[in-house]
Amino acid sequence: MDYLEFFGLNKEPFSNAPDVRFYYNSAQHQKAMLRLQYAVDSMKGFAILIGDIGTGKTTLARMMLDALPEEAYESALLVIIHSGITADWLLKKIALQLGVEDPSDEKLKVLNQIYGRLMELDQQGKKAVVLVDEAQMLKSRELMEEFRGLSNLEVPGRKLITFVFFGLPEIEENLKLDPPLLQRVALKYRLEPLNEDSTDAYIRHRLRISGSNDCFFTPEAISAVHIFSRGIPRMINTISDNALFEAYLMKDRTVNQEVIENVARDLGLFEVEKAKGPEDRSRAAAPKPQAPAEEVPTEEAPEEIQTLTEEEAPAPVEEAPAENTAVPEEKAEVEDLIRELEAESKGAQQETEEVPEPKPQPRLKEVAPPPAAKEPTVREKAPIPSRTPAPPKAAPAPPAAQAKPAAPEAKKPEPKKPEPKKKEEPEVIDDIDKLLESLENK
């Protein structure tokens, strides 16, 4: 006696082989089917169904193929089992699926054959639909360009063919290889894992299809199945099938939580958090009790922040005027320093301007007495009657006249510099010597 007879089943309830008889029309699977049927009924040209591994994409594709009536559709299911297919193989395979007899090996000819077949179907009132399963295997831009070219086959007002891709999320990256094809995606839907209620209904549905109206799984066991499978139908089948076999070995028609945990340990799934009793079941299935615990600090936090801000608010207001009052005081000190420096600089300039003016006068006066000191030497050589005739003779002498204007010319350009005036002193002395010599000669 095998475990099917032990549990009174007529077929394996949890086989992973695609079988439309076990198709479970969950809420999200029903939504996906309605959207895909709308895409093919209105001949949108291109639609995509995305789902993780084991979420039921292949079963949904086969279910959709069976749901399309033959009198209204020329439908086909193309399964991509290898990523190394070529564009020629793909076109020839699509031609065969659509009913083209003896498709050509040449690309242009097979495209003409496909177009001719699509026109025949359109005249017959049929819609051409090609479902492509495992579409994530289409990894080349050349293949994407061929699908884009076929989707461009149309007549006024409608497309001649519609493609529906079923694949993993990687298919979105593959479509980016051909941006024009990505823009032609008219509909996209994503399958998500089942929740705990759907997992319970899924297990009961498959047991009922297998010939049993009894559910051999306790509520705790179903919760554990959902936790360890993460709501993925394929993993639900694997865990449930092994659990039934373990219960059969123990000759127990009830599958409890301990059996599920042992199976999960054998399959390497025990690292997922275990469910223990009804309390852990509710906690693991939906961690909702954590939400109110998190809301308490979030409500108190704003009050604390408001009190702190109210206490700290006046502090910066008082500091602001202190900073403003310090600024003009500093400016006043700076201005006073500037005024003092300007006054000192002006005084220094006045001193420098006054110093050179008196200096040339005493020098000219001091220069006059040297001839008086030299007079005895001159008289020894030639007696001079008196100094009275000297002034009239000195008047016509050009050197003396030149010495007097030389002094004011030196004051006009740079009165502050005493150095140029020192240079004039020897010139004045030389002129006086010449004058004395001229007088002695006379």
C-alpha positions as CSV (number, residue, x, y, z in Angstrom):
1,M,0.0,0.0,0.0
2,D,1.4,3.4,-1.0
3,Y,0.6,6.6,0.6
4,L,-2.1,7.4,-2.0
5,E,-4.1,4.5,-0.9
6,F,-3.4,5.2,2.7
7,F,-4.9,8.7,2.4
8,G,-7.6,7.6,-0.1
9,L,-6.3,9.6,-3.1
10,N,-6.6,8.7,-6.7
11,K,-3.6,10.8,-8.0
12,E,-0.7,12.7,-6.6
13,P,-2.0,16.0,-5.2
14,F,1.3,17.9,-5.1
15,S,3.1,17.0,-8.2
16,N,5.2,19.8,-9.7
17,A,4.5,18.7,-13.3
18,P,2.3,21.3,-15.0
19,D,-1.3,20.1,-15.0
20,V,-4.2,22.4,-15.8
21,R,-6.5,20.1,-13.8
22,F,-4.8,21.4,-10.6
23,Y,-4.9,25.0,-11.7
24,Y,-5.8,27.1,-8.7
25,N,-7.6,30.3,-9.7
26,S,-6.4,32.5,-6.9
27,A,-7.4,36.2,-6.8
28,Q,-4.1,37.3,-8.5
29,H,-4.2,34.5,-11.0
30,Q,-7.7,35.4,-12.0
31,K,-6.6,39.1,-12.4
32,A,-3.6,37.9,-14.6
33,M,-5.9,35.8,-16.8
34,L,-8.4,38.5,-17.3
35,R,-5.7,41.0,-18.4
36,L,-4.0,38.6,-20.7
37,Q,-7.3,37.6,-22.4
38,Y,-8.1,41.3,-22.9
39,A,-4.7,41.7,-24.6
40,V,-5.3,38.9,-27.1
41,D,-9.0,39.7,-27.6
42,S,-8.1,43.3,-28.6
43,M,-4.9,42.2,-30.5
44,K,-2.6,44.5,-28.5
45,G,0.4,43.0,-30.2
46,F,2.6,42.4,-27.1
47,A,1.9,41.5,-23.5
48,I,4.1,40.2,-20.6
49,L,3.5,38.1,-17.5
50,I,6.4,38.2,-15.0
51,G,6.8,36.0,-11.9
52,D,9.5,34.5,-9.7
53,I,10.5,30.9,-9.9
54,G,7.7,28.5,-9.1
55,T,4.9,31.1,-9.0
56,G,2.8,29.2,-11.6
57,K,3.7,31.0,-14.9
58,T,3.8,27.8,-17.0
59,T,0.5,26.5,-15.6
60,L,-1.1,29.8,-16.3
61,A,0.3,29.7,-19.9
62,R,-1.1,26.3,-20.5
63,M,-4.4,27.3,-18.9
64,M,-4.7,30.3,-21.2
65,L,-3.9,28.2,-24.3
66,D,-6.7,25.8,-23.4
67,A,-9.0,28.7,-22.7
68,L,-8.7,30.2,-26.2
69,P,-11.4,28.7,-28.5
70,E,-10.1,27.2,-31.7
71,E,-12.8,28.7,-33.8
72,A,-11.8,32.2,-32.9
73,Y,-8.0,31.9,-32.4
74,E,-5.0,30.3,-34.1
75,S,-3.0,29.9,-30.9
76,A,0.3,28.2,-30.1
77,L,2.6,27.7,-27.2
78,L,6.3,28.1,-27.8
79,V,8.6,27.0,-25.0
80,I,12.2,28.3,-25.1
81,I,14.4,25.7,-23.5
82,H,17.8,27.1,-24.5
83,S,19.3,30.5,-24.8
84,G,21.4,29.7,-27.8
85,I,18.6,29.7,-30.4
86,T,19.0,31.7,-33.6
87,A,16.7,34.1,-35.4
88,D,16.3,31.6,-38.3
89,W,15.2,28.8,-36.0
90,L,12.8,31.1,-34.2
91,L,11.1,32.3,-37.4
92,K,10.8,28.8,-38.7
93,K,9.3,27.6,-35.5
94,I,6.7,30.4,-35.4
95,A,5.8,29.6,-39.0
96,L,5.2,25.9,-38.1
97,Q,3.1,26.9,-35.0
98,L,0.9,29.1,-37.2
99,G,0.3,26.4,-39.7
100,V,2.7,27.3,-42.5
101,E,3.5,24.2,-44.5
102,D,7.1,23.5,-45.4
103,P,8.6,26.8,-44.2
104,S,11.7,28.0,-46.1
105,D,15.2,28.1,-44.6
106,E,15.7,31.6,-46.0
107,K,14.8,34.4,-43.8
108,L,13.0,36.6,-46.4
109,K,11.0,33.7,-47.8
110,V,9.9,32.5,-44.4
111,L,8.8,36.0,-43.4
112,N,6.7,36.2,-46.6
113,Q,5.2,32.8,-45.7
114,I,4.3,34.0,-42.2
115,Y,2.7,37.2,-43.5
116,G,0.7,35.3,-46.1
117,R,-0.6,32.9,-43.4
118,L,-1.5,35.8,-41.1
119,M,-3.5,37.4,-43.9
120,E,-5.4,34.1,-44.5
121,L,-6.3,33.9,-40.8
122,D,-7.5,37.5,-40.8
123,Q,-9.7,36.8,-43.7
124,Q,-11.1,33.8,-41.9
125,G,-11.9,36.0,-38.9
126,K,-9.3,34.3,-36.6
127,K,-6.7,36.0,-34.4
128,A,-3.2,34.7,-34.3
129,V,-1.7,34.4,-30.8
130,V,1.7,32.9,-29.8
131,L,2.4,32.3,-26.2
132,V,6.2,32.2,-25.4
133,D,7.1,30.4,-22.1
134,E,10.5,30.8,-20.5
135,A,10.9,34.0,-22.5
136,Q,13.8,35.0,-20.3
137,M,16.0,32.7,-22.4
138,L,15.7,35.2,-25.3
139,K,18.9,37.0,-24.5
140,S,20.1,38.5,-27.8
141,R,19.1,41.7,-29.5
142,E,18.7,39.9,-32.9
143,L,15.9,37.8,-31.4
144,M,14.2,40.8,-30.0
145,E,14.4,42.6,-33.3
146,E,12.6,39.6,-35.0
147,F,9.7,39.9,-32.5
148,R,9.5,43.6,-33.2
149,G,9.4,43.0,-36.9
150,L,6.6,40.4,-36.6
151,S,4.6,42.7,-34.3
152,N,4.7,45.3,-37.1
153,L,2.7,43.1,-39.3
154,E,-0.7,44.7,-39.3
155,V,-3.7,45.9,-41.3
156,P,-5.5,49.2,-40.9
157,G,-7.0,49.2,-37.4
158,R,-5.5,46.1,-35.9
159,K,-2.4,43.9,-35.5
160,L,-2.2,40.6,-37.3
161,I,-0.4,38.7,-34.5
162,T,-0.1,39.0,-30.7
163,F,2.8,37.7,-28.6
164,V,2.5,36.9,-24.8
165,F,5.7,36.4,-22.9
166,F,5.8,34.3,-19.7
167,G,9.1,34.6,-17.9
168,L,11.2,35.6,-14.9
169,P,11.9,39.2,-14.0
170,E,15.1,39.1,-16.1
171,I,13.0,39.4,-19.2
172,E,12.6,43.1,-18.6
173,E,16.4,43.5,-18.9
174,N,16.3,41.5,-22.2
175,L,13.7,43.7,-23.6
176,K,15.9,46.7,-23.1
177,L,18.2,45.3,-25.7
178,D,15.7,46.6,-28.3
179,P,14.1,49.8,-26.9
180,P,11.5,50.0,-29.7
181,L,10.2,46.6,-28.7
182,L,10.1,47.6,-25.1
183,Q,7.9,50.6,-26.0
184,R,5.5,48.2,-27.8
185,V,4.6,46.4,-24.5
186,A,0.9,47.0,-24.2
187,L,0.3,45.1,-21.0
188,K,2.4,43.8,-18.1
189,Y,1.4,41.9,-15.0
190,R,3.4,40.4,-12.2
191,L,2.6,37.3,-10.2
192,E,3.3,37.5,-6.4
193,P,3.7,34.7,-3.9
194,L,0.5,33.4,-2.1
195,N,-0.5,34.7,1.3
196,E,-1.3,32.3,4.1
197,D,-5.1,32.2,3.4
198,S,-4.3,31.4,-0.3
199,T,-1.8,28.8,0.8
200,D,-4.5,27.1,2.9
201,A,-7.0,27.2,0.0
202,Y,-4.4,26.0,-2.5
203,I,-3.6,22.8,-0.4
204,R,-7.3,22.0,0.1
205,H,-8.0,22.6,-3.6
206,R,-5.3,20.1,-4.7
207,L,-6.4,17.5,-2.2
208,R,-10.0,17.8,-3.4
209,I,-8.9,17.4,-7.1
210,S,-7.0,14.3,-6.0
211,G,-10.2,12.7,-4.6
212,S,-10.2,13.7,-0.9
213,N,-12.6,16.1,0.8
214,D,-10.5,15.9,4.0
215,C,-7.6,18.2,4.8
216,F,-4.9,16.1,6.5
217,F,-2.9,19.2,7.5
218,T,-3.5,20.9,10.8
219,P,-3.8,24.8,10.9
220,E,-0.4,25.0,12.5
221,A,1.0,22.7,9.8
222,I,-0.4,24.9,7.0
223,S,1.0,28.0,8.7
224,A,4.4,26.2,8.8
225,V,4.1,25.3,5.1
226,H,3.4,28.9,4.2
227,I,6.4,30.1,6.2
228,F,8.9,27.6,4.8
229,S,7.6,27.9,1.3
230,R,7.4,31.7,1.3
231,G,4.1,31.3,-0.5
232,I,5.6,29.9,-3.7
233,P,3.3,27.3,-5.2
234,R,6.2,25.0,-6.3
235,M,7.7,24.9,-2.8
236,I,4.2,24.4,-1.3
237,N,3.9,21.3,-3.5
238,T,7.4,20.0,-2.5
239,I,6.9,20.4,1.2
240,S,3.3,19.0,1.2
241,D,4.2,16.0,-0.8
242,N,7.1,15.1,1.5
243,A,4.9,15.7,4.5
244,L,2.2,13.3,3.3
245,F,4.9,10.6,2.7
246,E,6.4,11.1,6.2
247,A,2.9,10.8,7.8
248,Y,2.3,7.7,5.8
249,L,5.6,6.2,7.2
250,M,4.4,6.9,10.7
251,K,1.0,5.5,9.8
252,D,-0.6,8.8,10.9
253,R,-3.3,10.4,8.7
254,T,-2.7,13.8,10.3
255,V,0.1,16.1,9.2
256,N,1.1,18.3,12.1
257,Q,3.6,21.1,12.6
258,E,6.4,18.8,13.7
259,V,6.3,16.8,10.5
260,I,6.5,20.0,8.4
261,E,9.5,21.2,10.4
262,N,11.3,17.9,9.9
263,V,10.7,18.0,6.2
264,A,11.9,21.6,6.1
265,R,15.0,20.6,7.9
266,D,15.7,17.8,5.4
267,L,15.1,20.2,2.5
268,G,17.5,22.8,3.9
269,L,14.7,25.3,4.6
270,F,14.8,25.2,8.4
271,E,16.8,28.5,8.6
272,V,13.4,30.2,8.1
273,E,11.8,31.2,11.3
274,K,9.8,28.3,12.8
275,A,6.1,28.6,13.7
276,K,5.2,27.3,17.2
277,G,1.5,27.3,18.1
278,P,-1.2,29.7,17.1
279,E,0.5,32.7,18.6
280,D,3.7,32.2,16.5
281,R,1.5,31.4,13.5
282,S,-0.1,34.9,13.6
283,R,3.2,36.5,14.3
284,A,5.1,34.8,11.5
285,A,2.3,35.0,8.9
286,A,1.7,38.8,9.3
287,P,3.9,40.8,11.7
288,K,1.2,43.2,12.4
289,P,1.6,43.4,16.3
290,Q,4.9,45.2,15.7
291,A,3.1,48.2,14.1
292,P,1.4,49.5,17.2
293,A,4.7,49.2,19.2
294,E,6.4,51.3,16.6
295,E,3.6,53.9,16.6
296,V,4.1,54.8,20.3
297,P,7.6,56.3,20.0
298,T,6.7,58.1,16.8
299,E,3.8,59.9,18.5
300,E,5.9,60.9,21.6
301,A,8.9,61.9,19.6
302,P,7.3,65.1,18.1
303,E,6.2,66.3,21.5
304,E,9.7,66.0,22.9
305,I,11.1,67.8,19.9
306,Q,8.6,70.6,20.2
307,T,9.4,71.1,23.9
308,L,13.1,71.2,23.2
309,T,12.6,73.7,20.4
310,E,10.5,76.0,22.5
311,E,13.1,76.0,25.3
312,E,16.0,76.6,23.0
313,A,14.2,79.1,20.8
314,P,14.8,82.3,22.9
315,A,18.5,81.6,23.3
316,P,19.4,82.4,19.7
317,V,17.1,85.4,19.7
318,E,19.0,87.0,22.6
319,E,22.4,86.3,21.1
320,A,21.5,88.0,17.8
321,P,21.4,91.6,19.1
322,A,24.6,91.1,21.2
323,E,26.4,90.2,18.0
324,N,24.9,93.2,16.2
325,T,25.9,95.7,19.0
326,A,29.5,94.4,18.9
327,V,29.8,95.1,15.3
328,P,29.4,99.0,15.4
329,E,31.8,99.3,18.4
330,E,34.5,97.5,16.4
331,K,33.8,99.7,13.5
332,A,34.0,102.8,15.6
333,E,37.4,101.7,17.0
334,V,38.7,101.0,13.5
335,E,37.5,104.4,12.3
336,D,39.3,106.1,15.2
337,L,42.5,104.3,14.4
338,I,42.2,105.3,10.8
339,R,41.7,109.0,11.7
340,E,44.7,108.9,14.0
341,L,46.8,107.3,11.3
342,E,45.6,109.9,8.8
343,A,46.4,112.8,11.3
344,E,49.9,111.3,11.9
345,S,50.5,110.9,8.2
346,K,49.4,114.5,7.5
347,G,51.7,115.8,10.3
348,A,54.6,113.8,8.9
349,Q,53.9,115.2,5.5
350,Q,53.8,118.8,6.9
351,E,57.1,118.2,8.7
352,T,58.7,116.8,5.6
353,E,57.4,119.8,3.6
354,E,58.6,122.4,6.1
355,V,62.0,120.8,6.6
356,P,63.4,121.3,3.1
357,E,62.2,125.0,2.9
358,P,64.4,126.5,5.7
359,K,67.4,124.3,4.8
360,P,68.3,126.0,1.5
361,Q,68.1,129.5,3.1
362,P,70.7,129.0,5.8
363,R,72.9,127.2,3.3
364,L,72.8,130.2,0.9
365,K,73.5,132.5,3.9
366,E,76.3,130.3,5.0
367,V,77.8,130.3,1.5
368,A,78.0,134.1,1.5
369,P,80.5,134.4,4.4
370,P,83.2,132.1,2.9
371,P,84.2,134.8,0.4
372,A,84.7,137.1,3.4
373,A,87.1,134.6,4.9
374,K,88.9,134.4,1.6
375,E,89.2,138.2,1.3
376,P,92.5,138.5,3.1
377,T,94.0,136.1,0.7
378,V,92.7,138.0,-2.2
379,R,93.9,141.3,-0.8
380,E,97.4,140.0,-0.4
381,K,97.6,139.4,-4.1
382,A,95.9,142.5,-5.2
383,P,94.5,145.3,-3.0
384,I,90.9,146.0,-3.4
385,P,89.8,149.5,-2.7
386,S,86.4,148.6,-1.0
387,R,83.3,146.4,-1.2
388,T,81.0,149.1,-2.3
389,P,81.8,148.7,-6.0
390,A,81.4,145.0,-5.7
391,P,77.6,145.0,-5.7
392,P,77.3,146.9,-9.0
393,K,79.8,144.7,-10.6
394,A,78.1,141.6,-9.3
395,A,74.8,142.6,-10.8
396,P,75.7,142.2,-14.5
397,A,77.5,138.9,-13.7
398,P,75.4,136.1,-15.2
399,P,76.6,133.4,-12.7
400,A,75.1,135.1,-9.7
401,A,71.8,135.6,-11.5
402,Q,71.6,132.0,-12.4
403,A,72.3,130.9,-8.8
404,K,69.2,132.6,-7.4
405,P,66.5,131.1,-9.8
406,A,68.1,127.7,-9.3
407,A,66.9,127.5,-5.7
408,P,63.1,128.0,-6.5
409,E,63.2,125.6,-9.4
410,A,64.4,122.8,-7.0
411,K,61.4,123.6,-4.6
412,K,58.7,123.2,-7.2
413,P,59.1,119.6,-8.4
414,E,59.9,117.8,-5.1
415,P,60.0,120.0,-2.0
416,K,60.1,116.9,0.2
417,K,63.4,115.6,-1.0
418,P,66.5,117.4,0.4
419,E,68.9,115.5,-1.7
420,P,68.6,117.4,-5.0
421,K,69.2,120.6,-3.1
422,K,72.5,119.3,-1.7
423,K,73.6,118.9,-5.3
424,E,73.0,122.6,-6.0
425,E,75.3,123.7,-3.1
426,P,78.6,123.0,-4.9
427,E,77.3,124.8,-8.0
428,V,76.6,127.9,-6.0
429,I,80.0,127.8,-4.3
430,D,81.7,127.4,-7.7
431,D,79.9,130.4,-9.0
432,I,81.0,132.6,-6.1
433,D,84.7,131.4,-6.6
434,K,84.4,132.3,-10.2
435,L,83.0,135.7,-9.3
436,L,85.9,136.4,-6.9
437,E,88.4,135.3,-9.5
438,S,86.8,137.6,-12.1
439,L,86.9,140.5,-9.6
440,E,90.6,139.8,-8.8
441,N,91.4,139.8,-12.5
442,K,89.7,143.1,-13.0
